[in-house]
């Protein structure tokens, strides 16, 4: 087979995302260009690599085999690039960081300070939900991930770097606002605005209630923290969010936190990498920076006050 590295890279993206459109966006190519690379690869292989089921595409048996090898080849290429970067030194290179959507409330503060110290390092930031972060880690597609609970179904190395208190939020005029040591059984009577199933905050919330033998009365479901906060302000239910996401709302009095038994639920933010991944000097510098200084730089005053 006369196969190019470009064809393998394009095929790997399509196979991982199961979407020509999303692969084109990730690779900064047009969709016709992506389709052409896959067709040329299929011509070389003499076999179909994808088949269409309705609006979806799935890998054929040949496609699954080629995906296995293309991932290995792409990982080797990434390692080669990282070794070459290490020879150029820590002040150069490209760093790919992915963060949970909630982390993005403080990630810009971290990245701004890091860029001031290492202006020669190019940073790419991907903000997404937990489900996609796990996929990125599984595919070894990013250098570092900042997230809540590390995945258990992917081999990773995780280091906690900062507290992530989860709190119950309500509008200021809610009947429970101002109450003290509200019982969990009373809280369970309320309707909650929820994040989508792929959200780490939702998983932590469901785990907390389950550990206490309680179920959640689910109201509206939202895909963004901002939408959750707006829904709670509008009286559509209570919410459970990271304290990092409501600094402005607490300062302006638009939302309040409830004094509930077991809250704040003290979780941790973790810095996560694929197990065995060789980090470039740029990635090593960012890892050390986050672990040593994130809490000082990124934790807002409301978080520090909550933990005192």
Secondary structure, 3 states (H helix, E strand, C coil): CCCCHHHHHHHHHHHHHCCHHHHHHHHCCCHHHHHHHHHHHHHHHCCCCEEEECCEEEECHHHHHHHHHHHHHHHHHHHHHHHHHHHHCCCCCEEEEEEECCCHHHHHHHHHHHHHHCCCCEEEEEEECHHHHHHHHHCCCCCEEEECCCCCCCCEEEEEEEEEEEEEEECCCCCCCCCCCECHHHHCCCEEEEECCCCHHHHHHHHHHHHCCCCCEEEEEECCHHHHHHHHHCCCCEEEEEHHHCHHHHHHCCCEECCECCCCEEEEEEEEEECCCCCCHHHHHHHHHHHHHHHHHHCCHHHHHHHC
